[in-house]
Amino acid sequence: MKKTYLLFLISLFIFSCKDEAQTDAANSDEYESLLLGISRSQIDSIKNSEAKKQVVLKKFSYELDSANSIDVMLPVSNFLKEYSFSSKIYLTDPESTSDDENLATSTAISILNPFSDGDLEELLLVGKSTDPNIFPVSDIKKFNEPEKIIYEDKNSLLYVDGYGRKLMYYRQYNPANSTYYLYTVEVPKFNDQKLQYATLFSVYNKAQNLLAFDKETPSENLTWEKVRSSISESELKNYNVYYASLQKEIKYFLKSNDSVNINRDKIQFYLYRDEDHSKNKFDQVTFLASSQYAGLFGDLDFENRMYSGYFNQHYDSDDDFKFIKGISDHSILVSATKNGYSSDETKYYIISSINMEKGQFYLISPTNEQGNDLTALMNDHFSKHLKI
């Protein structure tokens, strides 16, 4: 009887421990699910999807000081800007009173895209050091206490912190010039968790190609269709906001010779409707392409009226205006030069024609000398495929 009772107590204890373990495991799974926002399998699927995307890269140069500059490879949708915010990731012990000499002499650069409203949390720190293992991932974990690590290797750390923020740390060292590159990111808090992770892994893909100078895409081969697949979902979401706005202007608001002007740090749109061109079936893009005009703004044919509107805001009638080349059947590249100054300044513009039942519209944006930057690619695509 005593043996039976003892066995009963032991069994009860074992089952009790098992129940507690199952409860702890369930609580742990629930906490992880709450912290991550979506399941691990979904995160892995997003990671694999982003890794398969081929990033369309371009070389960007940046002057660190009067004597030094760096080259980095970034998606064509990005650009570099001087440091204007602090990294959310501690690179050294925040409790330490001594300054790290390497960190003090490094240069901080923001990595942005043309549609950024203010600074995103993408920061590149560049400095010189003879230590190839400077700022190791082990220190980042020690000084930042990740709540949940999403991915980790020798040079990378992607994690969620105690506040639910998704962050990335990536280090790269170039022994040829004893230069280290530290890429830190805090992903913006979109409502869509999947979009947050897509952004996180898209930036990670970007960071891995930072010094991939052999992967530059020839500029003459760039099209919006090629570039689009390499742009993060969050950037595309922002682009769509602006182009949806232009589409709405065409559909509902632009009457007669109305116009809308959108200006951002690195992006400008000028969209207008021409009433006379609408009535007379006249397309100034086709006219300039066939005439290959080169002369003064004031000498343009009256019915073309290129000078009125956008260019009238920036140039005088005796400034030079020149057709450079046709980009497509819908778009042309032109240049404008201010005359009468000690050094003439030439700027380049893409003009895209949008012809539909609602009238003749034109979309104008500044671009580069080749007419193949992201804005030009998007404007040309927009003008071809807009449907209302």
KELUMFI-818048 format. One record per residue (C-alpha): x, y, z. Coordinates in pm, 1 decimal. Example, Ala and Ser with C-alpha at 12.3 -4.5 7.8 and 13.67 -1.06 7.14 Angstrom:
KELUMFI-818048
((1230.0; -450.0; 780.0)),
((1367.0; -106.0; 714.0)),
end
This chain:
KELUMFI-818048
((0.0; 0.0; 0.0)),
((281.2; 236.1; 85.7)),
((455.4; 153.1; -244.7)),
((138.9; 225.0; -440.7)),
((93.9; 558.8; -264.0)),
((457.5; 653.3; -328.0)),
((424.6; 570.6; -698.5)),
((110.9; 784.0; -710.7)),
((295.1; 1084.1; -560.5)),
((588.4; 1043.9; -800.0)),
((353.2; 1024.3; -1101.4)),
((164.8; 1331.4; -979.8)),
((491.6; 1522.6; -945.8)),
((609.1; 1421.2; -1294.2)),
((279.3; 1521.5; -1456.2)),
((283.3; 1847.9; -1263.7)),
((632.8; 1929.6; -1391.0)),
((529.8; 1833.7; -1742.4)),
((225.8; 2061.4; -1727.7)),
((441.6; 2347.0; -1600.0)),
((693.8; 2291.3; -1881.1)),
((415.3; 2288.2; -2139.5)),
((268.5; 2604.5; -1988.2)),
((610.2; 2776.3; -1990.0)),
((665.6; 2669.4; -2351.6)),
((321.0; 2797.0; -2449.8)),
((386.1; 3127.2; -2272.7)),
((725.1; 3152.0; -2443.7)),
((571.3; 3086.1; -2787.0)),
((296.8; 3338.6; -2718.3)),
((552.1; 3599.4; -2609.3)),
((766.9; 3538.4; -2918.0)),
((463.3; 3562.4; -3144.7)),
((359.7; 3886.4; -2974.5)),
((711.8; 4028.7; -2998.3)),
((775.0; 3931.8; -3361.5)),
((427.1; 4020.9; -3481.4)),
((412.2; 3731.3; -3729.3)),
((529.1; 3370.0; -3723.2)),
((889.3; 3261.8; -3774.1)),
((791.1; 3072.1; -4088.7)),
((644.2; 3390.4; -4241.0)),
((960.0; 3583.3; -4150.3)),
((1178.4; 3316.6; -4312.1)),
((962.1; 3326.0; -4624.2)),
((999.4; 3705.4; -4649.8)),
((1375.5; 3677.4; -4594.0)),
((1409.9; 3421.6; -4874.9)),
((1192.8; 3630.1; -5108.0)),
((1400.4; 3945.8; -5053.9)),
((1727.0; 3750.5; -5096.2)),
((1617.1; 3640.6; -5444.2)),
((1569.8; 3998.2; -5565.8)),
((1848.8; 4130.3; -5785.5)),
((1940.8; 4478.5; -5666.5)),
((2001.0; 4725.2; -5951.2)),
((2314.4; 4901.8; -5829.8)),
((2488.2; 5229.0; -5905.2)),
((2820.0; 5367.1; -5777.8)),
((2788.2; 5670.6; -5550.6)),
((3082.8; 5887.5; -5443.9)),
((3096.8; 6088.0; -5124.1)),
((3359.5; 6334.4; -5000.5)),
((3456.7; 6257.3; -4642.2)),
((3673.1; 6568.6; -4626.7)),
((3882.8; 6786.6; -4859.6)),
((4137.5; 6507.8; -4907.5)),
((3935.4; 6185.5; -4886.6)),
((3631.2; 6036.7; -5056.1)),
((3463.7; 5696.6; -5069.6)),
((3270.8; 5499.2; -5329.4)),
((2980.8; 5275.0; -5234.1)),
((2728.0; 5073.6; -5430.6)),
((2360.1; 5142.3; -5364.6)),
((2029.3; 5082.6; -5543.7)),
((1966.7; 5348.6; -5808.6)),
((1670.5; 5469.0; -5601.3)),
((1901.3; 5587.6; -5320.4)),
((2131.8; 5881.1; -5258.3)),
((2374.2; 5995.7; -4988.1)),
((2333.4; 6293.0; -4759.8)),
((2539.2; 6428.1; -4473.7)),
((2462.0; 6296.6; -4125.4)),
((2158.9; 6451.4; -3960.6)),
((2043.5; 6207.5; -3691.9)),
((2176.9; 5962.2; -3435.0)),
((2190.4; 5586.3; -3472.8)),
((1953.8; 5390.2; -3249.4)),
((2223.1; 5123.4; -3209.0)),
((2500.1; 5158.7; -2950.4)),
((2838.3; 5076.7; -3104.4)),
((3023.6; 5121.1; -2775.2)),
((2927.8; 5086.4; -2409.9)),
((2673.4; 5363.1; -2332.7)),
((2778.7; 5351.3; -1967.1)),
((3144.4; 5416.7; -2048.8)),
((3283.8; 5767.1; -1992.8)),
((3576.6; 5722.4; -2231.9)),
((3530.6; 5802.0; -2602.6)),
((3621.7; 5550.6; -2871.1)),
((3889.4; 5711.6; -3089.4)),
((3778.3; 5523.3; -3403.1)),
((3416.9; 5626.8; -3356.3)),
((3511.0; 5987.9; -3289.7)),
((3695.8; 6014.5; -3622.5)),
((3435.3; 5833.3; -3834.4)),
((3203.2; 6011.0; -4079.9)),
((2828.0; 5954.4; -4058.7)),
((2620.7; 5959.1; -4377.5)),
((2245.4; 5924.6; -4426.2)),
((2120.2; 5686.7; -4695.3)),
((1791.1; 5811.7; -4835.8)),
((1556.0; 5768.4; -5130.2)),
((1393.8; 6048.6; -5333.5)),
((1055.5; 6013.5; -5165.6)),
((1182.9; 6032.6; -4807.3)),
((993.4; 6286.7; -4601.3)),
((1278.1; 6382.8; -4372.4)),
((1543.2; 6132.5; -4266.6)),
((1482.3; 5762.0; -4247.9)),
((1681.7; 5565.8; -3994.1)),
((1952.7; 5444.1; -4235.0)),
((2298.4; 5553.2; -4128.2)),
((2638.8; 5460.5; -4269.6)),
((2943.1; 5520.9; -4047.8)),
((3278.8; 5520.5; -4229.9)),
((3622.1; 5536.9; -4068.5)),
((3983.9; 5421.0; -4080.9)),
((4128.8; 5143.2; -3864.3)),
((4403.4; 4882.9; -3884.7)),
((4180.3; 4642.7; -3689.7)),
((3973.0; 4432.1; -3935.0)),
((3750.7; 4312.3; -3648.4)),
((3659.0; 4656.5; -3518.9)),
((3308.5; 4690.1; -3366.4)),
((3225.4; 4316.8; -3364.7)),
((2870.7; 4181.5; -3354.4)),
((2936.5; 4042.7; -3005.4)),
((2977.7; 4400.2; -2875.1)),
((2657.2; 4512.2; -3045.3)),
((2464.4; 4235.3; -2866.5)),
((2630.1; 4325.5; -2536.5)),
((2551.1; 4697.7; -2558.4)),
((2199.0; 4675.1; -2709.4)),
((2039.4; 4365.8; -2545.8)),
((1833.9; 4224.4; -2834.8)),
((1502.0; 4085.4; -2716.8)),
((1482.6; 3847.9; -3011.6)),
((1751.5; 3784.6; -3273.6)),
((1609.1; 3741.2; -3623.8)),
((1938.2; 3667.1; -3797.7)),
((2304.8; 3674.9; -3700.1)),
((2641.2; 3597.8; -3858.0)),
((2997.2; 3729.8; -3819.1)),
((2917.2; 4071.9; -3968.0)),
((2538.6; 4102.5; -3932.9)),
((2278.3; 4133.8; -3661.1)),
((1907.5; 4169.8; -3733.6)),
((1694.3; 4181.8; -3420.9)),
((1389.1; 4305.6; -3235.1)),
((1450.0; 4506.9; -2919.5)),
((1238.8; 4532.0; -2604.5)),
((1030.6; 4811.9; -2758.5)),
((938.8; 4601.6; -3061.7)),
((1167.9; 4799.7; -3291.6)),
((1326.7; 4607.0; -3579.2)),
((1692.2; 4697.8; -3623.3)),
((1990.0; 4594.6; -3832.7)),
((2362.5; 4623.7; -3776.4)),
((2599.7; 4536.5; -4058.4)),
((2977.2; 4577.2; -4065.0)),
((3214.9; 4553.3; -4356.6)),
((3590.5; 4605.0; -4368.3)),
((3802.6; 4683.5; -4673.8)),
((4166.6; 4584.5; -4605.7)),
((4282.9; 4753.8; -4927.8)),
((4233.1; 5098.0; -4772.0)),
((4190.4; 5000.6; -4402.6)),
((3835.4; 5137.3; -4402.9)),
((3539.2; 5008.8; -4203.3)),
((3173.5; 5059.5; -4294.3)),
((2902.4; 5030.4; -4028.4)),
((2544.8; 5026.7; -4156.5)),
((2274.4; 5074.0; -3891.3)),
((1900.4; 5078.8; -3953.2)),
((1578.2; 5115.5; -3759.0)),
((1279.9; 5010.5; -3970.4)),
((987.8; 5257.5; -3967.8)),
((684.5; 5125.8; -3780.5)),
((438.3; 5053.9; -4061.6)),
((106.5; 4906.3; -3953.9)),
((178.9; 4602.3; -4170.0)),
((424.8; 4369.5; -3992.4)),
((507.5; 4188.9; -4318.3)),
((604.1; 4523.0; -4473.3)),
((837.0; 4592.2; -4179.7)),
((1020.3; 4263.3; -4229.0)),
((1030.6; 4309.7; -4607.7)),
((1196.9; 4646.3; -4544.9)),
((1439.0; 4496.5; -4291.8)),
((1560.0; 4223.9; -4528.3)),
((1559.3; 4458.4; -4827.1)),
((1799.4; 4687.7; -4640.3)),
((2007.5; 4385.5; -4541.2)),
((2031.4; 4290.3; -4908.8)),
((2137.0; 4647.1; -4982.9)),
((2405.7; 4641.2; -4712.9)),
((2556.1; 4318.6; -4847.1)),
((2617.9; 4489.2; -5183.0)),
((2777.7; 4801.7; -5036.4)),
((3119.1; 4729.4; -5191.5)),
((3004.6; 4512.5; -5486.2)),
((3165.3; 4733.5; -5751.2)),
((3155.6; 4455.9; -6011.0)),
((2773.8; 4449.1; -6005.7)),
((2696.3; 4795.4; -6143.8)),
((2418.2; 4795.6; -6403.6)),
((2510.6; 4993.2; -6720.5)),
((2304.9; 5313.5; -6720.2)),
((2190.3; 5265.3; -7080.2)),
((2020.3; 4939.3; -6980.3)),
((1804.0; 5091.1; -6709.6)),
((1425.7; 5078.1; -6738.2)),
((1155.5; 5118.1; -6476.2)),
((1057.0; 4754.1; -6524.0)),
((1412.2; 4642.2; -6438.9)),
((1455.6; 4879.6; -6147.0)),
((1113.3; 4819.8; -5993.6)),
((1184.8; 4461.1; -5892.7)),
((1484.4; 4571.8; -5685.7)),
((1305.9; 4844.6; -5489.4)),
((1177.7; 4766.3; -5141.7)),
((803.5; 4732.0; -5088.5)),
((802.0; 5029.3; -4851.6)),
((966.4; 5254.8; -5113.1)),
((721.5; 5136.8; -5377.5)),
((438.8; 5216.2; -5138.6)),
((566.9; 5574.2; -5113.9)),
((610.5; 5605.7; -5490.4)),
((255.3; 5487.5; -5546.1)),
((125.5; 5757.9; -5313.9)),
((276.6; 6031.5; -5530.9)),
((175.5; 5885.9; -5865.0)),
((-174.4; 5809.2; -5738.4)),
((-190.3; 6177.7; -5642.2)),
((-91.4; 6283.1; -5995.8)),
((-348.7; 6045.9; -6141.1)),
((-614.6; 6197.1; -5915.7)),
((-517.1; 6548.3; -6028.4)),
((-561.7; 6447.1; -6394.1)),
((-890.9; 6273.0; -6329.2)),
((-1066.1; 6530.3; -6113.7)),
((-888.6; 6863.3; -6076.3)),
((-683.1; 6980.0; -6374.9)),
((-904.2; 7190.3; -6601.2)),
((-811.1; 7429.3; -6884.9)),
((-446.5; 7528.7; -6818.0)),
((-432.1; 7420.8; -6453.2)),
((-112.5; 7279.3; -6301.7)),
((12.9; 7107.6; -5987.5)),
((366.7; 7136.2; -5849.3)),
((511.9; 6876.8; -5607.3)),
((854.7; 6942.4; -5454.4)),
((1060.5; 6721.2; -5226.0)),
((1428.0; 6706.7; -5134.8)),
((1523.9; 6496.0; -5436.0)),
((1205.0; 6477.8; -5641.0)),
((1001.1; 6734.5; -5831.1)),
((687.4; 6694.6; -6041.8)),
((519.7; 6962.5; -6250.1)),
((199.0; 6835.9; -6409.4)),
((-24.1; 7056.9; -6622.4)),
((-305.0; 7044.7; -6874.1)),
((-289.0; 7251.7; -7195.5)),
((-635.5; 7352.9; -7315.8)),
((-529.2; 7468.7; -7666.3)),
((-319.4; 7157.4; -7723.2)),
((-615.5; 6947.8; -7612.6)),
((-844.8; 7116.9; -7865.2)),
((-596.2; 7122.7; -8153.3)),
((-445.7; 6775.9; -8101.4)),
((-100.3; 6933.3; -8063.1)),
((173.9; 6749.7; -7872.7)),
((477.5; 6963.6; -7785.5)),
((686.4; 6654.9; -7700.7)),
((641.4; 6525.3; -8057.5)),
((700.9; 6877.4; -8194.4)),
((1030.8; 6923.2; -8009.3)),
((1149.6; 6574.6; -8102.2)),
((1083.0; 6631.2; -8474.1)),
((1221.7; 6987.0; -8483.3)),
((1516.4; 6911.2; -8248.1)),
((1490.1; 7271.0; -8129.9)),
((1797.5; 7453.2; -7995.9)),
((1769.7; 7825.1; -7920.2)),
((1620.0; 8074.2; -7676.3)),
((1303.7; 8015.6; -7478.0)),
((1165.0; 8336.5; -7630.3)),
((1209.9; 8208.0; -7987.2)),
((995.0; 7898.3; -7942.8)),
((685.9; 7887.2; -8166.4)),
((390.6; 8042.6; -7990.4)),
((165.7; 7737.4; -8013.5)),
((430.3; 7530.3; -7839.6)),
((421.7; 7759.8; -7533.5)),
((699.5; 7561.9; -7363.3)),
((819.1; 7868.8; -7176.0)),
((491.9; 7933.7; -6993.8)),
((430.4; 7743.4; -6672.7)),
((718.0; 7546.6; -6523.7)),
((1016.3; 7699.0; -6706.8)),
((888.1; 8052.1; -6660.4)),
((939.3; 7998.0; -6285.6)),
((1312.3; 7925.7; -6329.9)),
((1437.2; 8088.7; -6652.7)),
((1420.7; 8412.8; -6851.5)),
((1303.4; 8428.9; -7212.5)),
((1662.9; 8490.8; -7331.1)),
((1797.4; 8174.9; -7162.4)),
((1888.7; 7873.6; -7378.4)),
((1658.3; 7578.0; -7430.3)),
((1767.8; 7265.5; -7620.4)),
((1625.3; 6929.2; -7724.9)),
((1880.5; 6658.1; -7633.9)),
((1720.5; 6326.0; -7729.8)),
((1403.8; 6122.9; -7733.1)),
((1377.8; 5883.3; -7439.1)),
((1067.6; 5711.8; -7579.2)),
((762.9; 5795.2; -7791.4)),
((620.2; 5969.5; -7485.3)),
((923.1; 6141.2; -7330.5)),
((1213.8; 6364.4; -7428.1)),
((1528.9; 6492.1; -7258.1)),
((1593.6; 6867.6; -7280.3)),
((1840.9; 7110.6; -7128.1)),
((1806.5; 7468.7; -7005.7)),
((2095.1; 7710.9; -6950.9)),
((2094.1; 8045.6; -6773.6)),
((2279.7; 8304.8; -6981.6)),
((2454.9; 8621.1; -6869.0)),
((2627.1; 8471.5; -6565.3)),
((3000.0; 8431.3; -6502.3)),
((2959.3; 8057.0; -6545.8)),
((2660.4; 7918.9; -6733.7)),
((2463.5; 7656.6; -6544.2)),
((2297.7; 7383.2; -6747.2)),
((2024.2; 7164.4; -6602.5)),
((1839.6; 6870.5; -6757.0)),
((1470.4; 6785.5; -6762.0)),
((1243.8; 6505.3; -6875.3)),
((916.9; 6610.4; -7039.6)),
((655.6; 6336.1; -7075.8)),
((337.6; 6363.4; -7279.2)),
((11.0; 6221.0; -7145.4)),
((-265.6; 6226.1; -7403.5)),
((-612.8; 6096.6; -7321.8)),
((-980.7; 6179.9; -7357.8)),
((-955.6; 6431.0; -7074.7)),
((-699.3; 6631.8; -7273.7)),
((-330.1; 6686.8; -7333.9)),
((-116.5; 6679.6; -7020.5)),
((258.8; 6720.9; -6964.4)),
((472.3; 6594.8; -6676.8)),
((808.2; 6770.1; -6621.3)),
((1084.0; 6678.7; -6373.2)),
((1454.7; 6759.8; -6333.5)),
((1676.8; 6465.4; -6424.0)),
((2041.7; 6384.3; -6491.2)),
((2245.4; 6444.4; -6806.7)),
((2154.9; 6102.9; -6948.6)),
((1784.8; 6124.2; -6859.4)),
((1796.1; 5784.2; -6689.7)),
((1767.5; 5851.1; -6317.8)),
((1483.3; 5703.9; -6116.2)),
((1254.6; 6002.7; -6172.5)),
((1294.1; 5987.3; -6549.9)),
((1229.9; 5612.1; -6554.2)),
((916.8; 5648.2; -6342.2)),
((779.8; 5951.1; -6529.9)),
((817.5; 5779.3; -6865.6)),
((650.2; 5462.3; -6735.4)),
((369.2; 5666.8; -6578.4)),
((301.9; 5858.6; -6900.4)),
((282.4; 5535.1; -7103.4)),
((67.9; 5325.9; -6874.8)),
((-166.7; 5571.3; -6704.9)),
((-526.9; 5459.1; -6742.1)),
((-827.0; 5658.8; -6619.4)),
end
